[in-house]
Amino acid sequence: MHGPLQYGDGLKAFAINLLVCQMVALNRVQKLLTSMLDVVIAEATLLKFVLRLHLALETWETQAKEQLLRAPAIHVDETSLRVDQKNHWILVYSAGDATLKFLHRKRGKETIESINLIPRYGGAIVHDCWSSYFAYSDCKHGLCGSHLLRELTFMVDAHDYRWARHMKRLLQLTCMSVLNSADKKLTAIEQANLQKRYRAILTRGEKELPVIPPKPSGKRGKLAKSDAHNLWERLKTHEAAVLLFAKDPHVAFTNNRAEQDLRMAKVKQKVSGCFRAEDYAHAYCRISSYLQTMANRGYNPLIAIQIALAGKAASIGRE
């Protein structure tokens, strides 16, 4: 074919879909396209397709942030990701049909501030009891019930604590009551009874736990405690966060939504090992966020990518 060769948005969408959604290795995508088109497309060209889509979604990402800020509750979670043989972190924010993922070198408050979503948020955030989230008092906090149930199950199986068995049963029954209620929350009387039973279980549990030995004189740092003590203290300290799902109909019992949104990032790492450059890791987070959001809205990924490449993703986000 004589003269310069141009690739249409359909081909670009197909290649990006293979790289990001299907997580096919770059070299294998190149070989597949060569067998289909009988034209060798350089790996650098395929990566330019990805970066172009990444830039095209910048406005859409800003609008998605504003959509999350208007949501009554947000699911948040984080997981590690290897980039250039160094450990990075992906933080996910999910609510309704919107999902946003961000990459950062660190995991603490600095990361949350740089994303600048939770500092501006006034609703409820559902998380896994990561301490950095509790630094923000302008929003309500809900703890993932699935994590608590797993820890309580371990305490029952490993130590046969009665308080852990009773607390697990109480949370499970409360979850079922909330699901079966018309308003997706307990009445004021039911909430008062729940709080009374919750505190009674913790009071009996304190007597059941072994006594913590006094801290030796001159020893620095915190005294090591058992897993049972740490769980008991967490349930007591964060009582409002544990029981928020029974009071706020917008707060789910679990944080499964955020964990499901992060799951494919771990699959991507298993397939690729790690990202060689941070730019492509950022591109993966933004593009996969867009495609997950569009999938929740019923869009085919190939169509969604072509919409973004045509510069119309922001208008779709306002619908």
Secondary structure, 3 states (H helix, E strand, C coil): CCCCCCCCHHHHHHHHHHHHHCCCCHHHHHHHHHHHHCCCCCHHHHHHHHHHHHHHCHHHHHHHHHHHHCCCEEEEEEEEEEECCEEEEEEEEEECCEEEEEEECCCCHHHHHHHCCHHHCCCEEEECCCHHHHHCCCCEEEECHHHHHHHHHHHHHHHCCHHHHHHHHHHHHHHHHHHHCCCCCCCHHHHHHHHHHHHHHHHHHHHHCCCCCCCCCCCCCCCCCCHHHHHHHHHHHCHHHHCHHHCCCCCCCCCHHHHHHHHHHHHHHHHHCCECCHHHHHHHHHHHHHHHHHHHCCCCHHHHHHHHHCCCHHHHHCC
